[in-house]
Amino acid sequence: MNNKSRRDFLIKSGYGLGGLALGGMLPGLNGFSGAMASELAAGAGIVDPLAPKAPHFAPKVKSVIWLHMDGAPSTIDLYDYKPQLVKMHGQDIPKSFMEGIKEGVRGGTGKLFATNRTWKQHGQSGAWFSDLLPNLAQHADELAFIKSSVTIGATHNISILKLNTGDLNPGRPSLGAWIKYALGTANPDLPAYVVLYNDKKEPTGGSINWSSGFLPAVYQGTAFRPGESPILYLERPELTSASEQRKTLDLLKRLNELEDSKYPGDSELEARLQAYELADRMQRTAPEAVDLKKESDATKALYGINDDGSKSYGEVLLRARRLVERGVRFVQVISGPQEVAGESRNWDGHTHLEENHKKHAYAVDKPIAGLLTDLKQRGLLDTTLVVWTSEFGRTSYGQSGNGRDHNPWGYTQWLAGGGVNAGYTHGATDEIGLQVADKSKAVDTYDLHATVLQLMGLDHLKTTYFHNGRSERPTVVYGKVIKELIA
């Protein structure tokens, strides 16, 4: 069998074993760098690209749960209390607050707009929460707030891409892919990088946001859909028995061994077989990992699964806990839509902001609080980093009478878990919550990525991959670790 026909046979025989989901995860010798290239050069033979690798220094955490609030919440209605905005409601914005801002990202600059929220301080830290997040407020002293977040771009797809990959254009790896590349897997029976969402369709921006970019495809994220069959094409074909499937894999292995001696430096076929073997194992492990039937009624209630308003998001967060419990390195959770004014909408409150945020906050508040409680009770919060984030915030001025526009100039994000300086607030916005007050404390996406990598034991300057004649890193040519956020 010649090389070409043999490879065609391998590709075709792989379908039904997760071939369409995992068939692209096949790095060859070209593209390996760093430790992998050294191992190959030293004659170590075929290298498993997902083998566990040592971090640069002792990590604070083992896993990340990345909570993306799709559509961009108004954090001045959730965490960033601005009494001056309340006093100035309905007035024109003083020009001093607009310095450096082009008027109107999309639809012009409206009057200052303060929604009718009730605010209270919580915990010893005195962190402010609105009445939209009563359950999460009980965890005030476990959170480290970034109230000086900034980004570039003010359209969802572009800013979401930057949030995940650090760039405004497709082609760069996502943060989860970098972590998977740098650390490998802690559980060979599950993907090291999983994406969860609680909607029937793919989230805003699509799979480019969990892409491996220029890294080998083996490092991309694996999307788990809602339901009992989380991965497309993973199930064994209806007319193929388990023994037949095993025989196919054994045949592929024997065919590969026949020509191994002719191409000792070519790892592509072995990598493909590893992908098929992983798919074979995942047929058993992936459904079990996300099976909520094994969870107690008390745990389900903790996540709000017994309430229609928070059920679907609670289920994906409970799955996220089950995955990090099983060693998954990076779990990216994307919030789903709610029905607002008769339409299915995410957090993007250009209109009907009150109704929008009440429904979305209700959907995520109890599940996120439940996640933090559950992780802590199981001793997992010390080894897990939870990141609450968004593509940007929303403006202090109104839009369409009852909504807010996009705001990349100043908004809130937070961290919780192992190694985090809990109860700390970094930076602040101005008196009306529109721009970062002290630009020296601004935290861009690159800085957030550098800080997350640091907590995982990775120096963002030393996490590199050689591509197109240069050494690339997760934070492009930017980024600094926000040391104040780390305990």
C-alpha positions in Angstrom: 0.0 0.0 0.0 1.6 3.3 -1.1 1.9 6.3 1.3 -1.0 8.2 -0.3 -3.5 5.4 -0.5 -2.6 4.3 3.0 -3.3 7.8 4.4 -6.6 8.0 2.5 -7.6 4.8 4.0 -6.7 6.0 7.5 -8.7 9.2 7.1 -11.8 7.5 5.7 -11.7 4.7 8.3 -11.6 7.2 11.1 -15.1 8.6 10.7 -17.5 7.6 13.4 -14.7 7.6 15.9 -14.9 11.3 16.4 -13.0 11.7 13.2 -14.8 14.9 12.2 -14.4 16.3 15.8 -10.8 15.2 16.3 -9.4 14.4 12.8 -7.8 17.9 12.6 -5.8 17.5 15.8 -2.8 16.2 14.1 0.5 18.0 14.4 3.4 16.6 12.4 7.0 17.1 13.1 6.9 20.5 11.4 5.3 22.8 13.9 6.7 21.2 17.1 8.9 23.6 19.1 10.5 24.0 22.5 10.4 20.9 24.6 8.7 18.8 22.0 11.3 19.6 19.3 14.1 18.8 21.8 12.6 15.4 22.6 12.4 14.6 18.9 15.9 15.8 18.2 17.2 13.7 21.1 15.8 10.6 19.4 12.9 10.0 21.8 10.8 8.8 18.9 7.1 9.6 18.6 6.1 12.3 21.0 2.7 12.6 22.5 1.9 16.3 22.0 -0.6 16.2 25.0 1.8 14.6 27.4 1.9 16.5 30.7 4.6 19.2 30.7 6.2 21.0 33.6 5.3 24.7 34.2 7.9 27.4 34.5 7.4 27.6 38.2 5.1 26.3 40.9 1.5 27.1 39.9 -1.1 28.6 42.1 -3.9 26.7 40.3 -4.4 23.6 38.1 -7.5 24.6 36.2 -9.3 27.6 34.9 -13.1 28.1 34.5 -13.5 31.1 32.2 -17.0 32.6 32.5 -17.8 34.7 29.5 -20.9 36.8 29.8 -21.9 36.9 26.1 -23.2 40.3 24.9 -21.4 42.5 27.5 -23.3 43.2 30.7 -23.5 46.7 32.1 -21.1 46.4 35.1 -22.2 49.8 36.4 -25.6 48.1 37.0 -23.9 45.1 38.7 -20.7 45.9 40.6 -19.7 49.5 40.0 -21.8 51.8 42.2 -21.8 55.4 41.0 -23.9 57.7 43.2 -22.8 60.7 41.1 -24.4 59.0 38.0 -27.7 58.8 40.0 -27.5 62.5 40.8 -26.8 63.4 37.2 -29.4 61.1 35.6 -31.0 62.7 32.6 -28.4 65.4 32.1 -26.0 65.8 29.2 -22.5 64.4 29.8 -20.0 67.1 30.7 -17.3 67.2 28.1 -14.6 66.5 30.7 -15.9 62.9 30.9 -15.7 62.4 27.2 -12.1 63.4 26.7 -10.4 60.9 24.3 -13.7 59.3 23.3 -15.3 59.6 19.9 -19.0 60.5 20.4 -21.2 57.5 20.1 -19.8 54.1 19.3 -23.0 53.2 17.4 -25.9 55.4 17.8 -24.8 58.8 19.3 -24.4 59.9 22.8 -27.6 60.1 24.9 -28.4 61.5 28.3 -26.8 60.1 31.4 -28.8 57.1 32.4 -29.0 55.6 36.0 -31.1 52.5 36.3 -33.2 52.0 39.4 -31.0 49.6 41.3 -30.6 49.1 45.0 -27.0 48.9 46.2 -25.4 47.5 49.3 -21.8 46.8 50.5 -21.0 43.2 51.3 -18.4 41.3 53.4 -15.4 42.7 55.2 -14.1 44.0 51.8 -17.2 46.2 51.5 -17.6 45.4 47.9 -20.6 47.0 46.2 -23.3 44.8 44.6 -26.6 45.7 43.1 -29.8 43.8 43.9 -29.4 41.9 40.6 -26.8 39.6 42.2 -27.9 38.8 45.7 -26.3 35.3 45.8 -23.0 36.2 44.3 -22.8 39.1 46.8 -22.5 36.6 49.6 -19.0 35.7 48.1 -17.8 39.3 48.1 -14.7 38.5 50.1 -13.7 35.6 47.7 -13.5 37.9 44.7 -10.7 40.1 43.3 -12.3 42.9 41.2 -10.7 44.5 38.2 -12.7 47.8 38.0 -10.3 49.3 35.5 -10.7 46.9 32.5 -10.2 48.3 29.0 -10.1 46.8 25.5 -9.8 47.8 21.9 -12.7 47.6 19.5 -16.4 48.0 20.2 -18.1 45.4 18.1 -18.9 42.0 19.6 -17.2 39.6 17.2 -14.0 41.6 17.2 -13.9 42.3 20.9 -14.8 38.7 21.7 -11.9 37.5 19.5 -9.6 39.8 21.3 -10.9 38.6 24.7 -10.1 35.0 23.8 -7.0 35.3 21.5 -5.5 38.7 22.2 -6.0 39.9 18.6 -8.6 41.6 16.5 -8.1 39.3 13.6 -8.5 35.5 13.3 -5.4 33.4 13.2 -4.0 33.5 16.8 -4.5 30.7 19.4 -7.0 31.2 22.2 -5.8 31.4 25.8 -7.0 27.9 26.4 -5.0 26.6 23.5 -1.9 28.2 24.8 -2.4 26.6 28.2 -3.1 23.2 26.6 0.1 23.6 24.5 2.3 24.6 27.4 1.0 22.1 30.0 -0.4 19.2 28.1 -3.2 17.2 29.6 -3.8 16.0 33.2 -6.3 13.4 32.0 -5.6 11.4 28.8 -9.2 10.3 28.6 -10.7 13.9 28.2 -9.8 17.0 26.2 -7.6 19.4 28.2 -9.6 22.3 26.8 -13.4 22.2 26.8 -16.0 24.8 25.7 -19.5 24.7 27.3 -22.5 26.8 26.3 -26.2 26.6 27.3 -27.8 27.3 23.9 -28.8 25.1 21.0 -26.6 27.1 18.6 -22.9 28.0 18.6 -22.2 31.2 20.6 -21.4 34.6 19.1 -18.2 34.5 17.0 -18.2 30.8 16.8 -15.3 28.3 17.1 -12.7 30.7 16.0 -12.8 31.8 19.7 -11.5 28.4 20.9 -9.2 27.8 17.9 -5.6 26.7 18.1 -4.6 29.4 15.5 -1.1 28.8 14.3 -0.5 26.1 17.0 -1.0 22.5 15.9 -4.7 21.7 15.7 -4.4 19.2 18.6 -4.5 22.2 21.0 -7.8 23.6 19.9 -10.8 23.6 22.3 -13.4 20.8 22.1 -17.0 22.1 22.3 -19.4 20.2 24.5 -23.0 20.8 23.5 -25.9 20.7 26.0 -27.5 17.3 26.4 -26.4 13.7 27.0 -24.3 13.5 23.7 -21.9 16.4 24.2 -19.6 15.9 21.2 -20.7 15.7 17.6 -19.8 12.5 15.7 -18.3 10.9 18.8 -20.9 8.2 19.1 -20.1 4.9 17.5 -22.0 4.4 14.2 -25.2 2.5 14.8 -24.2 -0.5 12.8 -20.7 -0.8 14.2 -20.2 -2.8 17.3 -17.6 -2.1 20.0 -15.5 -5.1 19.0 -15.6 -4.1 15.3 -14.4 -0.6 16.2 -11.6 -2.0 18.3 -10.5 -4.3 15.5 -10.4 -1.2 13.1 -8.2 0.6 15.5 -5.9 -2.4 15.9 -5.7 -2.7 12.1 -4.8 1.0 11.8 -2.1 0.4 14.4 -0.6 -2.6 12.5 -0.7 -0.8 9.2 1.2 2.1 10.8 3.8 -0.2 12.3 4.5 -1.7 8.8 6.0 1.6 7.6 7.2 3.1 10.8 10.8 2.0 10.1 10.7 3.8 6.7 9.7 7.1 8.2 11.2 7.3 11.7 10.9 11.1 11.9 7.3 11.4 10.8 4.9 11.6 13.7 1.7 12.5 11.8 0.3 9.0 11.5 1.0 8.2 15.1 -0.6 11.5 16.1 -3.7 10.6 14.0 -3.9 7.2 15.7 -3.6 8.9 19.1 -6.6 11.1 18.2 -8.6 8.0 17.3 -7.6 6.3 20.5 -8.6 9.4 22.5 -12.0 9.4 20.7 -12.4 5.7 21.5 -11.8 6.5 25.2 -14.0 9.6 25.1 -16.9 7.5 24.0 -16.9 6.2 27.6 -15.5 9.0 29.6 -17.1 12.2 28.0 -20.7 11.2 28.6 -19.9 10.2 32.2 -18.0 13.4 32.9 -21.1 15.5 32.1 -23.7 13.2 33.5 -25.6 15.2 36.1 -27.8 12.2 37.2 -25.0 11.2 39.6 -25.2 14.6 41.4 -27.4 14.9 44.5 -30.6 16.9 44.7 -28.9 19.3 47.1 -26.0 20.0 44.7 -28.5 20.6 41.8 -30.4 23.0 44.0 -27.1 24.8 44.9 -26.6 25.5 41.2 -30.2 26.6 40.6 -31.0 23.6 38.4 -34.5 23.2 40.1 -35.5 26.7 38.8 -36.4 27.2 35.2 -34.8 30.7 35.1 -31.3 29.4 36.1 -31.6 25.7 35.1 -29.7 25.7 31.8 -26.7 27.8 33.0 -26.6 25.9 36.3 -26.2 22.7 34.4 -23.2 23.9 32.4 -21.5 25.2 35.5 -22.1 21.9 37.3 -20.5 20.2 34.2 -17.6 22.6 34.5 -17.0 21.6 38.1 -17.2 17.9 37.1 -14.6 18.5 34.3 -12.0 20.4 36.5 -12.6 17.7 39.1 -11.4 15.2 36.4 -8.3 17.2 35.5 -9.5 19.3 32.5 -7.1 22.3 32.3 -9.3 25.0 30.8 -13.1 25.2 30.7 -14.6 28.0 28.8 -18.2 28.7 29.7 -20.3 31.0 27.5 -23.6 32.3 28.8 -26.7 31.7 26.7 -29.6 34.0 25.6 -32.8 34.9 27.4 -36.1 36.0 26.0 -36.3 39.8 26.2 -39.1 41.9 24.7 -40.2 38.8 22.7 -36.8 38.1 21.3 -33.9 35.7 22.2 -31.1 38.0 23.3 -27.8 37.9 25.1 -26.6 40.6 27.6 -26.4 43.1 24.8 -28.8 45.7 26.3 -29.0 48.4 23.7 -32.8 48.5 24.5 -34.9 47.2 27.4 -31.8 47.0 29.6 -33.8 46.6 32.8 -35.7 43.5 31.5 -32.6 42.2 29.8 -30.4 42.4 32.9 -33.0 41.1 35.3 -33.4 37.9 33.3 -29.7 37.4 32.6 -28.6 38.2 36.2 -31.2 35.8 37.5 -30.0 33.1 35.1 -26.3 33.3 36.2 -26.4 34.6 39.8 -27.3 31.5 41.7 -25.3 29.1 39.5 -22.1 31.1 39.8 -22.5 31.5 43.6 -23.2 27.7 43.7 -20.1 27.0 41.7 -17.9 28.9 44.1 -19.6 27.3 47.1 -19.3 23.8 45.6 -15.6 24.2 44.6 -14.8 25.4 48.1 -16.7 22.6 49.8 -14.9 20.0 47.7 -11.4 21.6 48.2 -11.2 22.5 44.6 -11.4 26.3 44.9 -7.7 26.4 46.0 -6.7 24.7 42.8 -9.2 26.3 40.4 -9.2 29.9 39.0 -12.6 31.3 38.2 -12.6 34.3 35.8 -15.8 36.4 35.2 -15.3 38.4 32.0 -16.9 40.0 29.0 -15.9 41.5 25.7 -16.4 45.1 27.0 -18.8 47.0 29.3 -21.7 49.4 28.7 -21.9 53.2 28.7 -23.1 55.6 31.4 -25.2 57.4 28.8 -28.4 55.9 27.5 -29.4 54.6 24.1 -32.8 54.2 22.5 -34.3 55.6 25.7 -33.9 52.5 27.8 -30.6 50.8 26.9 -26.8 51.4 26.9 -24.1 51.4 24.2 -20.8 49.5 24.2 -18.0 50.7 26.5 -14.4 49.6 26.0 -13.0 52.4 28.1 -13.8 51.2 31.6 -15.7 48.2 33.0 -15.4 45.5 35.7 -14.2 41.9 35.6 -13.2 39.6 38.5 -11.2 36.6 39.6 -11.7 34.1 42.3 -10.0 30.9 43.5 -6.4 29.7 44.2 -3.7 32.3 44.4 -6.1 35.3 44.0 -5.9 38.3 46.3 -9.4 37.8 47.6 -11.3 40.9 48.7 -9.1 43.2 46.7 -10.3 45.8 44.1 -7.9 46.9 41.4 -8.4 50.3 39.8 -11.7 52.3 39.4 -13.7 54.1 36.8 -14.5 57.8 36.9 -17.5 59.3 38.8 -20.0 58.2 36.2 -18.4 54.8 35.4 -17.5 55.7 31.8 -13.6 55.6 31.7 -10.8 54.3 33.8 -9.9 57.0 36.4 -6.2 56.2 36.7 -4.8 55.1 33.4 -1.7 53.6 35.1 -4.0 50.9 36.6 -5.8 50.1 33.3 -6.0 46.3 32.7 -6.2 45.2 29.0 -6.9 41.8 27.7 -3.2 41.1 27.4 -2.7 41.9 31.1 -5.5 39.6 32.1 -4.1 36.8 30.0 -0.6 37.3 31.5 -2.0 37.1 35.0 -4.0 34.0 34.3 -0.9 32.3 32.8 1.1 33.4 35.9 -1.4 31.7 38.2 -1.1 28.5 36.1 2.7 28.6 36.6 3.5 30.0 33.1 5.6 33.1 32.3 3.8 34.7 29.4 7.2 35.9 28.0 8.6 32.4 28.0 5.5 30.6 26.7 6.5 30.7 23.0 6.0 29.0 19.7 8.1 29.5 16.5 5.8 30.6 13.7 6.6 32.3 10.4 10.2 33.1 11.4 9.5 34.5 14.8 8.8 33.4 18.4 5.1 34.1 19.2 3.7 34.3 22.7 0.1 34.5 24.1 0.2 38.3 24.8 1.6 39.2 21.3 4.1 42.0 22.2 2.1 43.4 25.1 0.9 42.3 28.6 2.0 42.6 32.1 1.2 40.5 35.2 -1.1 42.4 37.6 0.8 41.4 40.7 -1.7 43.1 43.0 -4.3 40.5 42.0 -2.1 37.6 43.2 -1.9 36.7 46.9 
